[in-house]
Amino acid sequence: MPETKHHALIERLLPVMESSDFNQVFKRATEGLSNNERFLLKMEMKRLATPCQRLVDLRGKVDGECKEFHYQGKTHFLDDIAIKVFKQQLKLYNQQYTLGIFEKLQHTENNFKVMQKKNISPQEAAARRPKKVIARAVRLGHYIGRSEERMHLTAPLRIADVNGKLFDARTSNMSVSGIRIKVDEKRTFEVGEHYFIYFTGLEKEFVNRVLSAGTEYRVVGIDRKKQQQWVRLVVVDPGEEFNQFFKNFLRSYRGRYRVDVDNITAAVITKGYEQYLMPRLSSVPLYFSGTNSPSLRYALATQNNGDIFSYWRDESNQSHLSQLFHSPRMLRYMQREQGESLIYCFTHTANNKLFFYSASSEELAEHPELRELYLAYGCRKPSWKVFKFQFFPATAGDAEVSSPLPKKDSPIERERVAKALNGLSMVGLLSDVTNQQVEQTYQHSYPLQGNPNKLSLFNQSKQKQGQFEQVNYKYLQLRKENRYQHRSLVEVENAAPNDAGVETGWTADFSVSGMKIELETPLSYEIGDTLYLALPQLQKLVKNFSLSHLPYQVTNCNNSKTVYNLKVVESKGNAHEGSRFFQQLISNNLDKLPALPEGKAIAGLSDALRQILCAPLFCRAMFIHKVPGSLEVKCVTYGAFAQDSDKWLNIDSSKHSADLSQFLSSENLASFLATQLRSHKPSDNPENIEVITVTAKDSDKLLAVRCSGNFESIQQLRNFVQLSAGRGQVNAFNLQLSRVGRPDTEYIQRELDYISHYAIHRAKQLEDELWSVAGVIEVTDVTEELMQRFNLSAA
């Protein structure tokens, strides 16, 4: 409906056209018009209200994706804006499709002709258009359990519910023990319900009592897509006659009916994304045994979580990670069975020895007189760390994956893994959620007052040190050389200009060509600078190497300038003394040095530990894919353990999709993530991006999404958090962005070969999808840490 002089008046009068007092309302509303204008206005309203039979097809006419829209038996092709206008106009015309609606749909704001009249360029139109981001949602650690093959088979069925009421359906696929049926979308089903199925279609081809007698089935799942519905059922107490008939039937018709590979396809997707996420996991998966007071048994090492392992190594290269989970702390966690906790940590150096201090948020609450002193003193130490620990009950049975493919590992290997997991009681995830703006946040919020000697209560070095095994996650090795974990004293020479002194620190790991060091005091070196190192402790062990004034170039550093990644500076004709020394050290001590990422674990153990972690999956992950001309988030992974991030991920498990439109459109976040990823290499450390979300208190609607880095000052961020807490629910999330290398197709090769045998095109699609993955974003909720950072817990 084109704009007219009396457009607003017409829209106000249209809803009351059919009412008995229309003439009186019309007369009052048009008092200022002449009789001629009133007549023309009435004629126009009648014309617009005339029922319309014309179909609307906006494909190619609007700046938007058109889809089918059904109304009163007619099918139109409309985009999202036109559908919204259509529904709004129906209210004006008493739910009747009229000529007025038809004309209104020809003049929507994104119609090419309308934009041309308003001189709106294609670039402006693209900027205005809301970007719809629908990603695949994959539940990690979840596999469709089948111990047998299924055949695609379409045949009529008659089904009876518990009340004996009959209705029709058709088979979609079936095996001896289960069946998938296509049913009317309006009929409702519940998991656990029982039905009797009569195979009326097969009855016409075969004479057998089991087909006509009816067989009892139980519902185990419901799948919906668009206007269609499928129900998955398993047979209940089948007799020998039933089993024998369908075994023979499916075996003899294997060449006639196509084998259903949906569960294997889903397994490839799940395993493929698991194998992308796990090596890039910055958090440390932890596994505990025992029931009353669980003790740390295994810790899973990945390419990205080496910093956490290094943090807990002392001057003798002994790990104190097990002491972090000492008996009193674990007893407190076991009372809750599952949950999460923040643990505040720092180290103190005395007489060239490292002492580790830790206090959980619950422990600080129990000692309110020490809380502010602990946070104030700890945050002023360069070693200050905040860890988030999430935990969940676990058993060795969680590692089992049901699959119709024969197991590739031997019974002996399976027995070894089962024995290694015996007694497992808890799985946890330890995440470093330390914020780098310590001076403007913690130190500002917690002024140092009191005697730090009172904090000896939190000296965890007094606790019993338990033994645990560090299991290295098996993954395709993409590095040129192995890195080895080792803690040794390091001195940075001439750390300040015109200063002959040194700054001390510790090695975290090393290789022949480089190392990572952690320092007590921040330095001012930037990426590309050259610094000179001395290794006094290692120098005492050798006489034929000079381990001082070794030149190294900075390749990466953290925001606080206390952790540096270095590579050797080579000069023509002269071998680097540090490289020569480490080459000999590594070759002579291969059996003693813990290497990343390879290790000597029990075959299959790392896969079992991965499976146990992925089932609850405490974090969420988004995957960025390469698409023609750009990078886009195309997949989201989740687990059984609910997270606050689910509010903006909008995961629909029945459709296996997630709507990220509102989240990624805020502050142009999608473009920002793609830009950041382009500058990364697979060998780079993850980039941390903190995002603040504000959600309505009475719904999951997003009210605001802001990146912490976009605020002009820390005080402005604090004010935003404080004010937003009055509007809705405030949450903070740490997005850890990593570039990935090529996929480890060897890990999923058996499944791909199986799918290729029956549907080679699907195997090709799966490979293309996995090869297109460019980056992974690990999502961790850091809301509690944000509130503690600004001392806003009480608010």
N, C-alpha and C positions, 0 to 999 in steps of 0.2 A: 504494500500500500504506500504510494508515494506521499511525501509530506504535502499537506494542503494548509490553507489559511486557518481552518478550524479543526486541525488534526487532533489537538488535545481534547476539544469538546466532543468530537466524534467518539474517541476512545472512552470517554467518561459515560456516554449515553448508550453505547452498544450493549453492555450487559443487561440493561433494563428494557430492551426493545420488545421483549415478549411479555412484559408485565402488564397488568390491567391498568395501572395508573401512568403508563408511559407518556400519554399526551400531556398530562398535567406536569410531569417532570420535564418534558421537552419544552413546554411553554415557558416554565420558570427559567430554564437554563438558557433560553434564546431570547430573552426579553429585549436585548439591545439590537436584535437583527430585524431587518425588513422582512415582509411576507415572502418576497421573492427569494431572499437568502435562506429563509426557513424551509421553503419548498425544495430548493436545490440540496440543502443539507439532508433532508429526509430521504430524497431520492438517492443520494450518495450512500447513506447508511443502508438502505435496502439493497443497493447494488453490492456493497461489501459483504452483506450478510447472506447473499445468495449461495446456496450449496454448490460446491465445486467438484468436478469429476477429473480435473486435470492433474496429472502426476508431476511432481517437482524433481528434476534431475539437475543438481548443481555441480556435477563432475566437470572439472575444467573451467568452471565459471567463478569459483571462489578460491581464496588462498587458505586452503584447509583440506584435510583428508575426508572424503565423503564415504558414508557407509549406508547400509540399508536401514530404513526407518519405516516400521509398519504401523498403520493407523486405519481403523475401520475397513479392513480388507484391502487397503491400497499400500503399495510399496514405493516409497520415495527414496531418493539418494541425497542425503543431507550431511553436512559437516556438523561438528559439535555446536558451533554458534547458531546455525540454522535450527538445529533440534531444540535448543534452548528457546529461541524465538517462537518456534511452532507451539511449544507447550505453554508459553506465556500468552499467545494469541488465542489459544483454545479457551482460556478463561473468559476472554471478551465475547466469544461467540458461542457460549454455552456448550462447549465441548464438540462443536460441529466444525468440520473442515469446510471453509468458505472461500469465496473469491478474494476476500480481504487478506486471509492468511497466505494464499498463493502469491498475491502481489507483494506482501510484506517480505516474503522469503526471497524475492528477486532484488531486494534493496538492503540486504544485511551489510554491516560495516566492512566485511572482508570480501565483498563482491568486487571483482576486478573492474567492472564498469564504474562502480561507485568510487573506488579508490582513484581511478583515472580522472574522474570529475573533480575530486578533492586534491589532485596533484600529489598523491602519496606514492613514493617510490617503492620498488620491490624490497629494498634494504630496510626502509622504515616499516614496511608491513611485516617483514620477518622478525624485526626487533619487538614489534607489538604482540606477535602471535605467541601464545603460551605453548611451551614445548612439552609435549606429552612424553614422559619417560616411563615405559613399562618394561621391567627387567624380568628375566627368568629367576624364579625363586627355587633354590635347591636346598633341601634339608640334608645336611651332612650326617654321616653315621647311620643313615636310614636306608635300608635296602629292602626291596620287595622279595620276601622269602619264598622261594620256590625250589623244591627238590626234584622237579620233573618238568619236562617240556610241555608247552601249551600250543594248541593248533588254532589258527583262525578258522572259525566255522560259523556260518550264518544259517540258522534253522529256527522255525517257529517253536514256541513253548507255550504251555498253559501253566499258570502259577496259582497256588491256593495259599491264602494267608491263614492265620490261626483260627479265624472265624469261618473258614471254608469258602470265602468269597474268591471267585476266580477272575483272573485278568490275563491278557496276552502280553508276550514279550518275545524277544529274539536273542539267540546266543550271539556273542561277539567273539569269544574264544573260550577254550575249555581244555582241561586236563582230566586225569582220572579223579583227582581229589578236589578240584575246584572248577568254577565257571564264572564267566563275566557276561552279564546280560544287558541289553539295551532296553530301557523301559520308558514309559510316558513321563515327561519332565514334571508333570503336576502331581504325580504320585509320590508320597513321602515314605522314606525308609529310615530305619535307625540301625546302627551297628549293634549286633547281638540278636536281632530278630530272626525268627525261624520261618521258613516257607517250604511248601511241598512243590516240586517241579515235575511236570509231565512232559516228556520229550515227544510232542505230537509230530514234529517234522521228521525226526529219525524213524518214528513208528511206521511211516509210509514206505520206508526202504527196508527196514529190518523187523522181523517178528521176534520179539523178545519181551518177556514179562516185566523186566526192570524198566522198560521205557514207558509202559502204560500204567504200572502200579503206582508210580510217583515216588520220588526220593526226597528226603528231608535235607535242607541246606540251611546254613547260618550266614547272615550278612557280616562281612568283615571290612567293607569299605564302600564308599560312594564317590564317584567322580562326576563332575559336571563341567560342561563346556558349552557356552552360548545357550541355546535352547534344548540341549540334549543331556541325557542322564544315563550313566552306566552304574550297575551295582555289581560288586564282587562278592562271591559266596564260596563257602567250602562245604563239602558234603559231611553230613553227620551220621556216624556209625553205618557206613556202607557195608553191605554183605559181600561175600566172596563172589557171588554171581554178578553183582554190579561191577566190582573191580575187574573181573576177568573179561566181561563184555567190552568195557571201555578201553582196557589195555589192548585187546585185539583190534578194536575198531580204530583207535588212534594210530596203532602201528601199521595197519594195512592201508590207511588213507594218508600216510605221512607225505607221500609224493603228490597227492591230490590237493591237500589243504596246506596253506603256508604256515610255517612255524611262527608263533608269536614271540618276538624278541623284545617286547616293551620293557620287561624287567631287566634284561641285559643292557638295553639302551640307557635306562635310568641308572644302572650301576656304573656305566662308563662316564656319564655326566657327573655322578656323585664322586667317584674315585678320581676323575680328572681334576675337579675343582679342589678336592681334598689335597691332591698332590701339588697343586699350585699354592694353596694357603699354608700348609704345614711348614715347608722350608722357609717361608717368609714370616712366620709367626715370631713376633718380637717378645711375646710373653713366654714363660717357661711352664710347660705342662708337668705336674708333679703327681706322683702316685704313692699312696700310703698303705701300709698293712697294719693289722691289729684293730681291735674293736674298742677297748676301753680308752686307751691313749695311743692313737695311731702314730707310727714313726715313718719318716720319709724312707722310701725304698728305691724309687726310680725317679730320675729327672730327665726329660727328653730335650736334647740339644738340637737346635736348628741353626740355619745360616745367620739368622738375625738376632738370636737371644744370647749370644756369647757375652755381651756386656754384663748381663745379670750374673752369669756364672763367675765372671772375672771379679765382680764387685765383692763377692763373698770369699775370695782367696786371700789368705794372710801372707806375711813376709816369708813364710816357709812353704808357700804354695799349697797349703792345706785349705780345703773348703769348709766354711762355717755355715753353709746353707742349711744343713740339717738342724743346727742350733736355733735357726729362726723359728722352727716349728717344735719348740721344746714342749715337754710334757704338760705343764700347767696351761699353756696356750692352747694345745690341742684338746685338752679336757674341756675347755670353754667352748671350742668350736663343735665338739661332738655333741654337746647339749642341744645344739640347734639343728643338727643333722645335715642341713644344707644352708648356704648363705654366702655372705661376703664380708670382708673386713679390710680397713686400711691399716698398714703397718709403716710407722715412721722410723727411719734408720739413719745412722751416721757412724763414722769410724773415728777413733781417737788414736793418735800415734804417740807412744811413749817408749823411750829407750829402743828406738828402731823396731818396735813391735806394734802391730795393729790390734785394736780392741774394738769389737763390734757392739753397737748399742741399737736396740729395737724396742718399740712400744706400739701396741695395737691401739686403735681408737677406743676399744672396750677397756683396755688396761689404763689408759689415760683418764677415762671417765671414772674408774675406781679410785684414782689418786688425783682428785681435782686440784690439790695444793701443789702438784708437780707438773700439771698439764702445760701451763703457759711457760714455765721455766724450761721444760723439755723442748717444746717447739721453738722457743726463742734461742736457746743455746744450739740445738741441732741445726736449725736453718742457717746459722752463721758458719757452719763447717762446710768446706768445699765438697765433702763426701755426702752431703745431705741427699737422701732419697726417700720417696714416698712410693710404697708398693701397694697394689690392690691384690688381695687374695680371695679367690672364689672357690668354693668347694661343693662337692656333690657325692652322694654314696655311689660306690662302684663295686662290681664283682668281676671275676675272671670271665664269667659268661657273657659280659657285655662285649667281649672281643670277637664273639662268633658272628660270622656273616654267612647267611644261607644263600646258596647259589646252585642252579642246575648244572653248572660247569664242574667237572671233576677237580678236586683240590690238587694243586701243583706241588704242595709240600708233602713230605713223607710222613707217615704216622709217627716216626721217631721224632721228627722236628716238631710236630703238633704236641707230642707228649712233653717235650722240653719246654715249649712255650707255656703250656698249661701248668707245669710244675713251677716255672718262673713267676707265674701270676697267682699262684695259690696263696690264699690269705689276704688278697687285695680287698681293701674296705672303703677307700676314698680316692677320688681323683680331684685335683685342684689346678688352678691356673694362677701363676704369679706374674703380675703385670707391673712394669715400671711406669707410674703415672706422675712422675716428678715434673713440676712446672719449672721452666728455666728462669722465669722472672722472680727469683727468690727475694732480691733486694727490695723491689717495689711492692711485694705482696707479703710474704711471711715475715720478713724483717721489719716491715712497716706495721704489720698487724700485731706482732708479738715483740715488744721491747724487752731487752735482756735485763732482768732484775732477779737477784737471788744468787745462791751459791751452787754452781754446777756439780759440786761433789755430792749433792743430794741425789743425783741421777744414777748413782752406782746400782740402784735397784734394777735398772734396765740394761745393765751390762750382761748381754747374753753369753759372753765368753765364759761366764761362770757355770753355764748349763752343760749338761752332758753332751758330748759330741758323738752323734751316731754316724754309722756308715751307710752310704747309699751309692747306687750305681748310676753314672751318667750314661744314658743310652743315646747315641747319635742317630738322628733320623736319617734313614737311608734315602738318598735322592741323587738324581743325576748330577755329577760333579761338573760344575761350570767354571770353576776357578782354574787358573793355570798351575797353581801349586797349593798344597795343604797349608793351613795355619795350625799352630800348636799353642795350646794354653799353657802359660807358665808365668808365675809371679816372681819378679826379681827387681831389685832396686835400680832406678835409672836416674841419672843427673843430666839436666839440660844446662849446657854451658853457656855463659854470657846471655842469660835470659833477658836482661835489661840492657839498653844501650849504655856504653861506657861503664859497665859494671863487670867486675871480674868474678862475681859470685856465681852460684849455681842454684837451680831450683830442683827439688827432689820429687820423685814420683815412683810409679811401679809399671812394669810391663804387664799388659793384659794378655796379649798373644803375640806370636811372631811367626814369620816365614823366612825363607832365604832372602826374599826381596823387600821385606817391609815388616812393620810391627805396629801395634796399638799401645799407647801409653796413657796412664791416668795420673794426673798431677794433684798435689795438695793445694797449690796456689794457681789461680788463672793466669795465663800468659797472653801476650798480645799478637801471637803469630796468626797469619791468615793463610788461606789455601794458596799454595805456590811458593811460600817462603821456605827458606832452608834453615834448619837448626842443627846444632851439634850435640851429640849425646856421649855420655860415658856410662859404662856398665860395671860399677865397682864390685858387686857381688860375683858376677861371672868372671871378672878379671882375676879374682883370687884362685879360680879353678884352672886357669891356663897361663902359660908363660910365653908360648910362641905366637900369641896374638896381642895386638895393642888395641884394647877396647875403650879408647878415649878419643875425643874429637872426631866422632863418626858423623859424616854429613848425611842428613835425611831431609827429604822434602815433604811438606805437609800436603796431604791429598784430601783430608776431610777433618772436621772438628765439630764438637757440639757447641751449642749456643753459649754456654758458660765458659768456654775456652779452657776446660780442664781435661778433656779427652781428645787425643789427636791420633789420626791415622797417618802413618808415614811410609814412604818408600825410599829405597836407597838412591843416593845421588852418584851416578856412575861417571867416571872420567876415563878418557881414552887411554888405553895402554896400562891402566892400573885397576886391578880388581879391588872391589870395596872390601875393606877389612871385616866389616860386620857381616857381609854376605858369606865370606870365606869361613868365618867362625860358626855362623848358624848352620851352614851346610854340613860342616863336620859334626856339630852338636846333634843335629837331627839324625844323621846317618848312624851315629854311634848310640842313640837313645830312642830308637823307634818304638821299642817295647815299653818305654817309661813315659813318654810324652803323650798327653791326651790330645788327639787331633780332631779338627773340625773340617768337614762334616763326617768323615769316615770313622768307624770304630769297630771293635771286635765283639759285638753283642751277639746274643743267641739269634740264629737265623729266624726271621719272622717276628721277633719281639717288638721291634719298632713299629711294625704294621699293626700288631695287636694293641700297643699303647695308643697309637693314633686312633684306632677304632673306638677305644674306651673314652677318649677325650671328645671325639667328634659327635658322639651321641648327645651329650648335654650341650656342647659348644657354648661356652660362657660368653664369647665375643660374637660379633657379627662381622661379615666381610662383604665388600662390594668389589666387583671385578670390572676393570676397564678394558674394553675390546677395541681393536683396530677395525674401523669401518671405512669405506671409501671416502677419503678426504678429511676424516676427523677421528677423534677418540671418544667413545661413549660408554657409560655404565650400562652393561647389558645383563649382569647377573648379580644376585644377592644370595648369600648362603646363611642358613640359620640352623638352630638345633632345638631340642626339646625344652631347654632351659629358657624361660621367658626373660626378656630384657626390655628396659625402658626405650631403647632405640626402635623397638617394634612399632611404637606409635607413629613414627614418621617413615618407616620402611613400608608400611601398608602391605604386609605380606598376606596374600590369599592362598592358603595351602591347598585348597580344592582346585584352584586354577593354576597353581605352581607359578604365580607371578607376583611382582611387587611394584606398586605405583610410587615412583620417586619424583614425580613431576613437581610437587610443591617444594620439596626439600631442595632439589638440585637447581630449581629456578631462582631460589632466594639468593641474593647477592651474587648472582651469576656463578654459582658454585660449580656447576658442571664444566663451564669453560675454564675456571680457575684450576680445577683438578687436572684437566687435560693439559693445560699449559705447564703446570708443575711437572707432570709426568714426562713430558717431552724432553726436559732438561736432565732427566735421570738416566743412569746406567744400571744394569742388573747388579753390579758390584757395589753400588752406593748404599749407604745406610738409609733406613727409612726416614721420610720427612714427616714431622709431627705437625698436624693442623688441628687446632682446637675450635670446635663449633658449639655455640650456645643456642639451644632451642627453647622456645616458650610455647607451651601447649595449654589450651583452654582447660580450666579445672573440671568442667562438667562433660567434656568430650575429648577425643583425641585430635581435634583440629589444631593444626599448627598456626600460631599467631605471629611468630617471628623466628627467623634463623639468622644468626650473626656469627661471623668469624672473629675470634678474639684478636687476631692480628690486624683487623681493620679499624679498631678503636684508636683514637689519637693518643690516649694515655691509659695507664693501668687504672687510674682513678675513674676515668670515664667508663671503663669496663665494669668496675665495682658498682658504680651508680646504676648502670643498666641492669645488672643482676639484682640489685636491691629493689629497684622500681618494678622490674618484671615479676618478682615474687608476689607482688600484690595483684598482678593481672592474671597469673596462671601458674602452671607448674614449670619451673626452670630446671633444665637438664644441661649438662656439659658432656661432650663426647670428644675423645681424642682419636683423630683419623691418622693412621700411620700408613703413608703412601710409599709403596715399593714398586720398582720396575721388575718385571719377571723376564726370564730367559725363555728358551724353547721348552715345550712340554716334554715330560718324561713318558713317552709313548710306550716304552717297554713295560711299564707298570700296568697298562691297560691293553696290551697287545692281544692277550688270549680272548678277551671280550670282543675286541674289534674283529679278530679273525672269525669268531663265531657269528657275529652279525653280518659280516661280509658274505658268508656262505649262503645266507637266506635273503639278505637285503643289502647289496653292496652300496646302493645310493645312500642309505642311512649311515653306514659306516663312514662314507666320505663326508657327509654333513657333520658328523660328530668330530672327525679329525679337523675339519675346517674351523669349527667353533672353538676348539681348544687351542689351535695354532693362532687364532686371532686375539687371544688374551695378551694384553700388553702390561697391565699393572694390577695390583691387588691393594685394597684399602682395609686394614684391620680397624674395626670400630670398637672402642672401649669406653664404657660409661665412667666419667670422672666427676660426677656431680658432687659427691661428698667431699672430694679433694678440693674442688672449687670453693665450696662453702667454708672449709677449714682454712683455705689460703687467705680468704678475706675476713676470717673470724666472724662469719655470718651464721654459724650453726644455730644459735639461739633464735635468730630472726626467722 
